Amino acid sequence: MIKSFRTPRRAVAGFTLIELMIVVAIIAILAGIAYASYDFAMIKSRRNAAAGCALEGAQFMERYYTTNLTYVGAALPASDCQNELQGHYAIALAASAARTYSITATPQNHQATKDTKCGTLSLDQTGTRGITGTAGSASECW
């Protein structure tokens, strides 16, 4: 009878370097997708906040007009929405005359470079909404 002399195999413990590198690559891809989605969501939410702030300014202007029967001398009051958007949008009363006004929300810094679709949002006394970006219509941005 012949006996074979085999050395017993040890159980494999842990991961190989290749397995770890594959996991790291998958995590990096998922993180890249998540960051891009987050950035897009933040750009869009800031744009919506700026549109809301412009609408709030338009409501103030209409209240001012009903009291004074003119837009002359009106100035947008400091509001919470302007403070929240500081550094991302500048909300301004662009042109004020006796019967006309225009409120603009101009993107700044990171918002200006990333939100080329809509650009500057504008709203006038007739409720006409405008944009300076590449979007097909203002309704895509408002």
VOLOTOR-329859 format. One record per residue: x, y, z of N, C-alpha, C, O in turn. Coordinates in steps of 0.02 Angstrom, whole numbers, plus 32768, in hexadecimal, padded with zeros to 4 digits. Example, Ala and Ser with C-alpha at 12.3 -4.5 7.8 and 13.67 -1.06 7.14 Angstrom:
! residues 2
82947EE4818682677F1F818682947F5B818682C87F5A81A7/82827F90816282AC7FCB816582858002818A829E80398192/
//
This chain:
! residues 142
80297FC78000800080008000802C803E8000805A80458029/801E80697FD2804680A57FCB801E80E07FE87FE480EB7FD7/803F81038014801F813D80318038817C800D807381837FFF/800A81A78000801F81E67FE180298219801A8002821E8049/805D823C8012806C826F8044805882B38029807E82D28004/801F82C9803B8008830C8026800A833A80627FFC8327809B/801C83768053801A83A780897FD383C3808B7FB583D28057/7FB983CA80C57F7583E380C97F72842C80B27F9F845480C2/7F3C843E808D7F34848480757F1A84AF80AD7EEF849A80D5/7F3484EA80B07F1B851980E27EDF853E80C57EDC854A8088/7EB0855080EE7E76857680D97E8C85BD80C67EB585DB80E8/7E6F85D680917E808619807A7E5C864C80A77E1F864780B1/7E81867A80C17E6586AD80ED7E7286F280CF7EAA870180BC/7E3E871C80CA7E46875F80B27E38876680677E2087388047/7E4887A1804D7E3C87B180087E7E87BA7FE47EB187CB8002/7E7D87AE7FA47EB987BB7F7C7EBB88057F6A7E8988287F70/7EF3881B7F547EFB88617F407ECE88727F067EB288A97F04/7EC688467ED67E9B88517E9D7E52885C7EB37E3188897E9B/7E3B88337EE17DF7883A7EFA7DED887D7F1C7DBA889E7F12/7E1D88927F437E1988D37F647E19890D7F327DF4893D7F3A/7E4289087EFE7E45893C7ECB7E0389407EA47DED89777E92/7DE389087E987DA289087E757D6E892B7EA07D4689537E87/7D6D891C7EE17D3E893C7F0E7D4A89887F117D1A89AF7F10/7D89899C7F157D9989E37F177D838A057ED67D698A3D7ED8/7D8D89E57E9D7D788A027E5D7D2C8A097E5A7D138A3C7E42/7D0889D87E717CBF89DC7E717CA78A147E9E7C798A397E8C/7CC58A1B7ED97CB28A517F077CC18A957EE87C998AC37EEF/7CFA8A9B7EC57D0C8ADB7EA57CD98AED7E6F7CC68B277E68/7CC48ABD7E477C938ACA7E127C518AE07E317C328B107E1A/7C3A8ABC7E647BFB8ACE7E857BFF8B137EA67BCF8B397EA4/7C388B237EC47C418B647EE37C408B9C7EAF7C238BD17EBA/7C5F8B8F7E757C5E8BC17E407C188BCE7E267C058C087E19/7BF18B9A7E1E7BAC8BA27E087B838BC77E3D7B5B8BF37E2D/7B8C8BB47E7C7B678BD47EB37B788C1E7EB87B4B8C477EC3/7BB78C307EB27BCB8C767EB77BAD8C9F7E7D7B958CD67E88/7BAE8C847E417B928CA87E087B478CB27E117B2D8CE87E01/7B258C807E2A7ADD8C867E367ACF8CBA7E6D7AA08CE27E67/7AF68CB97EA17AEF8CE97ED87AFA8D307EBE7AD48D5D7ECE/7B2F8D3A7E977B3F8D7C7E7D7B068D957E517AF28DCF7E56/7AEB8D6A7E267AB38D7E7DFB7A768D907E247A548DC17E15/7A688D697E587A2E8D787E837A378DBA7EA87A068DDF7EAF/7A738DC97EBE7A7F8E097EE17A788E447EB17A5C8E787EC4/7A918E3E7E747A8A8E737E427A408E807E357A2A8EBA7E34/7A1B8E4B7E2B79D38E527E1C79AD8E6F7E5779808E987E4D/79BC8E597E9479988E737ECE79A88EBC7EDB797C8EE27EEF/79E68ED17ECF79F78F187ED779D48F427EA279BE8F797EB0/79CF8F277E6579AB8F4B7E3079628F547E4379468F8A7E3A/79428F1F7E5D78FD8F247E7378F48F557EAD78C38F797EB0/79258F577EDA79228F867F1179298FCE7EF779088FFB7F10/79538FD87EC5795B901B7EA8791C90307E857908906B7E89/78FB90037E6278BB90127E41788790257E76786190547E6C/788590017EAC785790117EE2786590547F02783890797F14/78A590647F0878B990A47F2478A590DE7EF5789091137F0C/78AC90D37EB4789691057E84784A910F7E87783291477E82/782690D97E8F77DD90DE7E9677CA91037ED6779A912A7ED7/77EE90F77F0B77E2911B7F4A77EF91667F4077C9918F7F5A/782491767F1B783291BC7F0C77FB91DC7EE277EA92167EEC/77DF91B67EB277A991D07E89776B91DD7EB47748920F7EA8/775D91B37EE4772491BF7F10772F91FE7F39770092257F44/776C92097F50777B92467F75777192837F48775492B57F5E/7787927E7F0A778092B67EDB773692C67ECF772393007ECB/770D92937EC976C5929F7EBF76A592BF7EFC767A92EA7EF5/76B992AA7F3876A092CB7F7476B793137F777690933F7F8B/76F493207F63770E93647F6176E5938F7F3076D493C87F3F/76D693727EF676B093977EC4766993A77EDC765093DE7ED0/764893787EFD760493857F14760393BC7F4A75D093DE7F52/763993C47F6E763D93F87FA1764F943B7F837633946F7F97/767F943C7F53769B947B7F397685948C7EF3769294C47EDC/7665945E7ED0765194677E8A768B94767E5B768394967E28/76C6945F7E6E770294647E45773694337E5F7734941E7E99/776494207E33779B93F57E4877D9941F7E59780A94057E73/77D694607E4A7810948C7E56781E948F7EA177F094987EC9/785C94877EB37871948A7EF9786F94477F1C788394427F56/785794147EFA785493D27F19789993B27F1B78C393BD7EEF/78A4938B7F4E78E293647F5478D093227F7478A7931F7FA2/78EF92EE7F5C78E092AC7F7878FA92A97FC0793392BA7FCD/78D092937FEE78E7928C803379159250803B791192208014/793F9253806C796A9218807B793C91E18095791391EC80C2/794391A680787918916F808D79429131809C797E912F808B/7923910180BB794690C380CC795D909F808D79949081808C/793490A080597948907C801C7987909A7FFD79B190767FE2/798E90DC800179CB90FC7FE77A0890E880107A3E90DD7FF5/79FE90E380527A3690CF807D7A4A9087806F7A869077806F/7A19905B80647A28901480577A4C900B80147A758FDE800C/7A3C90367FE47A5A90307FA17A9A90587F997AB890587F63/7AAF90797FCD7AEB90A27FC97B2790787FB37B3490447FD0/7B49908F7F817B82906B7F657B6F903E7F2B7B9A90277F06/7B2D90337F237B1590097EEB7AED90317EB97AF290277E7D/7AC4905F7ED17A9B908A7EA77A9A90D07EC47A9C90D97F01/7A9791027E987A8D91477EAC7A48915C7E947A3C915D7E57/7A1C916B7EC179D891807EB079D791CC7EB079EA91EB7EE2/79C191E97E7979C392327E737986924D7E4F796A922B7E24/797492897E60794092AE7E3D796492D27E05798893037E10/795B92BA7DC7798392D27D8F796E93167D75799893437D6F/792F931F7D667919935E7D4978D793717D6A78A7934B7D69/78D593AB7D87789993C17DA9788394047D8C78A894357D8D/784694067D71782894437D5777E294497D7577CF94217DA0/77BC947A7D5F777A94867D7C774D94497D76772994397DA5/774F94267D3D772293EE7D33774593AD7D1F7723937D7D0C/778793AB7D2277AB936F7D0E77E3935F7D4077FE938C7D60/77F293207D44782C930B7D6B784392C87D4F781F92A77D28/787E92B47D62789992737D4F78C5925A7D8878F1927E7DA0/78B9921D7D9C78E191FE7DD1790B91C87DB178F2919F7D8A/794C91C87DC0797991967DA4799A916E7DDC79A891877E12/79A5912F7DCC79CA91027DF97A0790EB7DD07A0190C07DA4/7A4091087DDE7A7D90FA7DB87AA890C67DDC7ABB90D17E16/7AB7908E7DBB7AE0905B7DDC7B2890737DE67B42909B7DBF/7B47905B7E1B7B8B906E7E2B7BB590317E3B7B9A8FFC7E4D/7BF590377E347C2690047E477C178FC07E277C0E8FBC7DEA/7C138F8B7E4F7C098F477E367BC68F417E127BC08F1C7DE0/7B938F647E2A7B518F627E0B7B558F7E7DC47B348F637D97/7B7B8FB27DB97B818FD07D767BA48FA27D457B928F9F7D0A/7BD68F7D7D5C7BFA8F517D2F7BD48F117D207BDB8EF57CE9/7BAD8EF97D507B898EBA7D477B438EC17D297B2B8E937D08/7B238EFA7D337ADD8F027D1D7ADB8F2D7CDD7ABD8F627CDD/7AFA8F157CA87AF88F397C697AB68F2F7C457AA68F537C16/7A908EFE7C597A4F8EF07C3A7A208F2A7C4479FC8F3D7C16/7A1E8F467C8179EE8F7B7C907A0D8FC07C9579EF8FF17C7F/7A488FC57CB07A6990067CB67A4390347CE57A2A901F7D19/7A3E90747CD37A1C90A67CFB79D1909F7CF279B7909C7CBB/79AE909D7D2A7965909B7D2A794B90E27D317966910A7D56/791590F27D0C78F991357D1178AD91327D14788E91037CFB/789091647D34784891687D3D783591B17D3B785491DA7D5C/780091C27D1477EC92087D1177A692127D2D778791E47D47/778D92507D28774D92627D467712923E7D2776DD923A7D46/771992257CEA76E292007CCA76E391B57CDC76B691907CC8/771791A17CFF771E915A7D11774491337CDD774790F57CE2/775F91557CAC778691337C7877C8911A7C9577EE91417CB3/77D490DA7C8C781190BB7CA6784390B27C6E7831909E7C37/788290C27C7C78B590BC7C4978F4909A7C6378FF90947C9F/791D90857C34795E90667C447991907E7C11798090977BDC/79D190777C227A0690877BF37A2D904A7BDE7A5D904F7BB8/7A1990107BF57A3E8FD27BE77A2A8FB17BA67A098FD07B7C/7A3F8F737B9E7A358F4E7B6079F58F257B5F79E98F027B2D/79CD8F277B93798F8F007B9579608F187B5E79618F517B49/79378EE97B4779088EFA7B1178D38F2D7B2478C08F577AFB/78BD8F2B7B63788B8F5B7B7A78958F697BC478B68F437BE7/78778FA07BDA787E8FB37C21785A8F827C4E786B8F7C7C89/78288F607C3578028F317C5E782D8EF67C75781C8ED67CA7/78638EE87C5278918EB27C6778B78EC57CA778CE8E9A7CCC/78BE8F067CB278E78F1E7CEA78BD8F377D2378D38F377D5D/78818F4D7D1678568F697D49782C8F337D6378038F3F7D90/
//
